[in-house]
Amino acid sequence: MTAQPTGRLRGNDLVLSRRFRASMEDVWTSITDPESTARWLM
């Protein structure tokens, strides 16, 4: 996982990206299950 997210502007949108050392299933759960989201943002 990178230390800090990277961001760029695409038109009027701010696009943030971050790499995770986790399975796709774990990452998907982290963004679709509110109880799991906090674990990924800390």
N, C-alpha and C positions, 0 to 999 in steps of 0.2 A: 504494500500500500504506500502510496506517495505521502510525504509528510504534510503537504498542503494541496488542497484542490487547485486546479488551474482553471482559468476562465477566459473567455473571449467574447467579443460582441459579434453577432451575426444579424445584421439589420437592426431591428429594435429588440432583439432577443439577447439575453446574457446566457451563454452556454457554459456550464460548469462540468468538469470531468474529473474523475478520480479512479484510480486502479485499486482493485482489491485482490488479495490472495485468498480467494474463497471460491467455492463452487458456484455455478450460476444459480442453483437452487437456493443457496444461502443468501445470495445477493437479492434475488427476487423476493424471498420471504422478508428481507429487511425493508424493502420499499412497499410491500403490500400488507404487512402485519404491523399495526401501530406499536404493539408491545416490543417488537424486534427492532424498530427504527432507532430508538434511543441508543441501543448498543452500538450501532454503526456510526452515529454522529458524535460520540464522545471520544 
